[in-house]
């Protein structure tokens, strides 16, 4: 494929309380050959949906077989099973951790994809949006452009997770990204339309979590971090990184791995 898709997503916020949202990140996933990997990913996705429907039926039969009504946990599982499924790092839990591991394990079985992430530490003393006139939308567009300019080594069509452009802004992210010579076109799209955008969300979430975890954001007893830490450690294991080591540190601000596929991370400068 002469021109291949590049899927772009972001995480965190660029304004507001820095202690509550200390990290901002942008990730891009380049898929040089979509043929085999697309079939495999969507087959897994649809199998997961079937498994969830089977679980829902099992819970209903279990409730019907006894006198009392559903428990709170059963109600949650029934309601969750009726929603359109989307992989999101923020929704990793003990109930679905294995599905996320299966998804990323399948992703890493293909050597061609390239994932790149730019992480911005909002607790950095140099943190400032002044270079973008305190315009968070403009900052988002320019940081995404910076990542693509730096990392793309082939022509792509950019597919960006949909963010609504503020009415007051004259900046269109499509225009900004298409100033990168390798970007031959751009489309904003909702993440539910593409499992690839969802994979960017999950991988970027892993990088962001690891940075926050390294800087004591969660603490050792945070219950909400247990399954997410397990998923991050799984990604590290596929990259050949020890669980106790970090993808990025304040001393090592850039790192990359070539196996099982290209995976590169960088800490940006304000």
C-alpha positions in Angstrom: 0.0 0.0 0.0 1.5 3.3 -1.1 -0.6 5.3 1.3 -1.6 3.6 4.5 -3.9 4.7 7.4 -2.6 6.4 10.6 -4.9 6.5 13.5 -4.6 9.3 16.1 -6.0 9.7 19.5 -5.2 11.8 22.6 -5.6 11.4 26.4 -5.8 13.9 29.2 -6.5 17.6 29.2 -4.4 20.6 28.6 -6.2 23.0 31.0 -7.6 22.7 34.5 -6.1 21.3 37.7 -2.7 19.8 36.9 -2.6 17.6 40.0 -5.9 15.8 38.9 -4.8 15.5 35.3 -1.0 15.6 35.3 -0.3 14.0 32.0 -1.4 14.8 28.4 -0.6 12.4 25.5 -1.1 11.9 21.8 -0.6 8.5 20.1 -0.5 7.5 16.4 -0.9 4.0 15.1 0.4 3.4 11.5 -0.9 0.2 9.8 1.2 -0.4 6.7 -0.9 -3.4 5.6 -4.5 -3.6 6.9 -5.5 -6.8 5.2 -4.7 -9.7 7.6 -4.7 -7.7 10.8 -8.1 -6.2 10.1 -9.7 -9.6 9.6 -8.1 -11.0 12.8 -8.9 -8.0 15.0 -12.6 -7.9 14.0 -13.0 -11.6 14.3 -11.7 -11.3 17.9 -14.0 -8.4 18.5 -17.1 -10.2 17.3 -16.2 -13.3 19.2 -16.0 -11.1 22.3 -19.4 -9.7 21.6 -20.8 -13.2 21.3 -19.2 -14.2 24.6 -20.8 -11.2 26.3 -24.2 -12.1 24.9 -23.8 -15.7 26.2 -22.8 -14.3 29.6 -25.9 -12.1 29.7 -28.1 -15.1 29.0 -26.4 -17.1 31.7 -27.0 -14.4 34.3 -30.6 -14.2 33.3 -31.1 -17.9 33.7 -29.4 -17.8 37.1 -31.7 -15.0 38.3 -34.8 -16.8 37.0 -33.8 -19.9 38.9 -34.0 -18.3 42.3 -36.6 -16.4 44.3 -34.7 -13.2 44.9 -33.9 -10.5 42.4 -30.6 -9.7 40.7 -27.6 -8.6 42.8 -26.0 -5.2 42.1 -23.1 -6.9 40.4 -25.5 -9.0 38.2 -27.4 -5.8 37.2 -24.2 -4.1 36.3 -23.1 -7.0 34.1 -26.6 -7.1 32.4 -26.6 -3.4 31.7 -22.9 -3.5 30.5 -23.8 -6.3 28.1 -26.5 -4.2 26.4 -24.1 -1.4 25.5 -22.1 -1.1 22.3 -18.7 -2.4 23.2 -15.6 -0.2 22.8 -12.1 -0.9 24.1 -11.0 2.0 26.3 -8.1 2.0 28.7 -10.2 3.8 31.3 -12.7 0.9 31.4 -10.2 -1.9 32.1 -11.5 -3.9 35.0 -11.2 -7.4 36.6 -14.2 -8.4 34.5 -12.7 -7.6 31.1 -8.9 -7.6 31.6 -8.4 -10.9 29.7 -10.2 -9.5 26.7 -7.9 -6.5 26.6 -4.9 -8.8 27.0 -6.2 -11.0 24.1 -6.7 -7.9 22.0 -3.2 -6.6 22.5 -1.7 -10.1 22.2 -3.2 -10.4 18.8 -2.1 -6.9 17.9 1.5 -7.7 18.8 1.4 -10.9 16.7 1.7 -8.7 13.6 5.2 -7.1 13.1 4.1 -4.4 10.7 2.2 -1.8 12.8 4.0 1.2 14.3 2.9 2.9 17.5 4.3 6.3 18.5 3.4 8.3 21.6 4.2 11.8 22.7 3.7 12.4 26.5 3.5 15.9 28.0 4.1 16.2 31.8 1.8 19.0 33.0 3.6 19.1 36.4 6.8 20.2 34.7 7.8 23.6 36.0 8.1 24.8 32.4 4.4 23.9 31.7 2.7 26.6 29.8 0.3 27.0 26.9 1.6 30.5 26.1 3.3 29.4 22.9 -0.2 28.6 21.6 -1.8 31.7 23.1 -3.4 29.6 25.8 -5.6 27.9 23.2 -5.9 24.2 24.1 -7.4 23.3 20.7 -4.6 24.9 18.8 -2.1 23.2 21.2 -3.7 19.8 20.5 -3.5 20.3 16.8 0.1 21.4 16.9 1.3 18.6 19.2 -0.4 16.1 16.9 1.4 17.7 14.0 4.7 17.6 15.9 4.3 13.9 16.5 3.5 13.1 12.9 6.2 15.3 11.6 8.8 13.6 13.7 7.7 9.9 13.4 6.1 9.3 10.0 8.4 7.5 7.6 5.8 6.9 4.8 2.8 8.6 3.3 -0.4 8.2 5.3 -4.1 9.1 5.4 -4.7 10.4 9.0 -7.8 9.3 10.8 -8.2 11.3 14.0 -10.5 10.5 17.0 -13.3 13.0 16.8 -12.9 16.1 18.9 -15.3 19.0 18.4 -13.6 22.1 17.1 -14.5 25.1 19.3 -16.7 27.6 17.5 -14.4 30.5 18.3 -11.3 28.8 16.8 -10.2 29.3 13.2 -7.9 26.3 13.5 -8.9 23.1 11.7 -6.9 20.0 12.7 -7.2 18.7 9.1 -5.4 21.8 7.8 -2.7 21.6 10.5 -1.9 17.9 10.0 -1.9 18.2 6.2 1.0 20.6 6.5 3.1 17.4 7.3 4.4 16.3 3.9 3.7 12.6 4.6 0.0 13.3 5.4 -2.0 13.0 2.2 -5.4 13.5 3.8 -7.2 13.7 7.1 -10.6 12.7 8.5 -12.0 13.0 12.0 -14.0 10.0 13.1 -15.7 8.6 16.2 -13.7 5.8 17.9 -16.6 3.4 17.9 -16.2 3.1 14.1 -12.7 1.7 14.3 -11.0 -0.9 16.5 -7.7 0.8 15.5 -8.6 4.0 17.2 -9.6 2.0 20.2 -6.2 0.3 20.2 -4.5 3.7 20.2 -6.6 4.6 23.2 -5.5 1.4 25.0 -1.8 1.6 24.1 -1.6 5.4 24.9 -3.4 4.8 28.1 -0.8 2.2 29.1 2.0 4.7 28.4 0.2 7.4 30.4 -0.5 5.1 33.3 3.1 3.9 33.5 4.3 7.5 33.7 1.8 8.4 36.4 2.4 5.2 38.3 6.2 5.9 38.2 5.5 9.3 39.7 3.4 8.0 42.6 0.0 9.1 41.2 -1.8 5.9 42.2 0.0 4.7 45.2 0.6 1.0 46.0 -2.9 0.3 47.4 -5.1 1.9 44.8 -7.7 -0.7 43.9 -8.6 1.1 40.6 -5.1 0.6 39.4 -4.6 -3.1 39.9 -6.0 -4.4 36.6 -4.6 -1.4 34.6 -1.2 -2.1 36.0 -1.5 -5.8 35.0 -2.3 -4.7 31.4 0.6 -2.3 31.4 2.9 -5.1 32.6 1.6 -7.3 29.8 2.5 -4.7 27.2 6.0 -4.4 28.8 6.4 -8.2 28.7 5.7 -8.2 24.9 8.3 -5.4 24.5 10.8 -7.3 26.6 10.7 -4.7 29.4 10.7 -5.9 33.1 7.6 -5.0 35.1 9.6 -2.9 37.5 11.2 -0.8 34.7 9.5 2.2 33.2 8.7 3.0 29.5 9.8 6.6 30.2 11.5 8.4 33.0 12.6 12.0 33.7 16.2 10.8 32.9 15.3 8.6 29.9 12.9 10.8 27.9 12.8 8.8 24.7 12.7 5.0 24.1 11.8 2.7 21.3 11.5 -1.1 20.7 11.5 -2.8 17.3 10.0 -6.1 18.4 7.4 -7.5 18.3 6.6 -4.4 16.4 7.7 -0.7 16.3 6.8 1.0 19.6 8.2 4.4 20.4 7.6 6.9 23.2 8.9 10.4 23.9 8.5 12.9 26.7 7.8 16.3 25.1 9.1 19.7 26.1 7.1 22.7 27.0 
